[in-house]
Amino acid sequence: MAWACEAARAADDKQGKDTVVLDVGAVLEITGWFVITSAHNSRLVRTIAETVEERVVAVGGPKPLRVEGLDSGEWILLDYGDFVVHVFGDETRAFYELERLYRDMPSVDWSVATA
């Protein structure tokens, strides 16, 4: 969870909006946490994703197992196995509403958890 929280802080540092960390491990066998954030344009979406990847590695975390969506810049997914980072453009985030889909899952206060 510490690396997921560090990813959230990295996104927030680069102007990620409404960043949340959800504990989805109880309903998803493939991962434990979702980090969800968004930005107002595709350039910033890419910048946030790149910063998250760099920051997680800088604190001793892994590189993502898979990265999807870099070309479009509307929804970039960084799959780390134990956690998944979703960086959305604002409209794409509003369309898919992942927070609504997982609204019953507990959120984590990523601002105080340490890496």
N, C-alpha and C positions, 0 to 999 in steps of 0.2 A: 504494500500500500504506500510506502514511503516514496517510491519512484513515481507512482501515479500522482501523488500530491506535489512532488517536484515538477512534474509535467504541467500540472495545473498552475503552479506559480510561474513557470516559464511562459505559459500562454498569457497569463495575466500581465506579466511584465511587458509583453509585446502588444498590449491593447486588445487581448482576447476579451470578449464580452460575455457576461453572465456565465462564467466558468463554474462548472459543477463536477464533483466526483461522486459517482453513485456506486454503491456496493451491490453488484448484480450477481455475485457468486451463488446466491441461493436459487436463482432461476436459470442461470446460464452455466453449463458445464465447461464451456470453452475459455472462460475468462472470469476474473474476480471483480474487476472494477472498470467502469467507463469514465473517462474524462471527456467532458463535452464543453466546447467553447465555440465562439463564432467571431466573425469579423465582417466589416462592411464591404470589402472588395476582395477579389481573387488574389491580388498581390499580397495583401496582408494575411490572407488565409495561408498562403505558401510560406510567408515569413514566419508565422506562428509555428507551423509544422516543423520547419527547419530548426527553429530555436528550441522547440521541445526536444527534438532528437539530439541536438548538441548538448543541451543541459542535462538530460538523463545520463548520457555517457560521461559527462564531466563530473557527475557525483558518484560515479562507479557503477552505474546501471548498464543494462544491455542496449545494444542497437535493436531497432525493431526487426521482428521476424519477417514482416511484410509491410509495404507501404502502397496504398492505393489512392488514386485520385489526384496525383500531382499535376497531371496535364490539364485537368479542367479547373482546378482551384476552387471548386464549389463545395466539395466534401472530401477532405483528405483524411484517410484512416491510417493510423500508425498502430500496428498490431505487435504488442510486446509479449504476447502469450498471457501473462498474469494480468495485464491490463491493456485496454484499447483506448487510444486517444482519437476522438472525432473532432476535427476542426472544420466547421461549416461556414459557408457564406450565410449571411442573415436570412435570405429568402429560403435557402435550402433547409436551414435549421427549422424555420417556421413550418415548412411543408412536411417534414418527416416527424417532428415533435417527439424525439426520443425520450425526453423527460416525461412526457405524458404517458408514453408506452411503459416506462419503468417507474411510474409515480409512487408505487408502493415500496420501492427499494430505498433503504436508508442512504442519506447523503453523508459525506465525510467533510469535516471542516479542514480543508486542505491548507488553509492559511497558517495553521499551528502545527500540523504534523511535520516531523522532520525526516530528512533523507538519510 
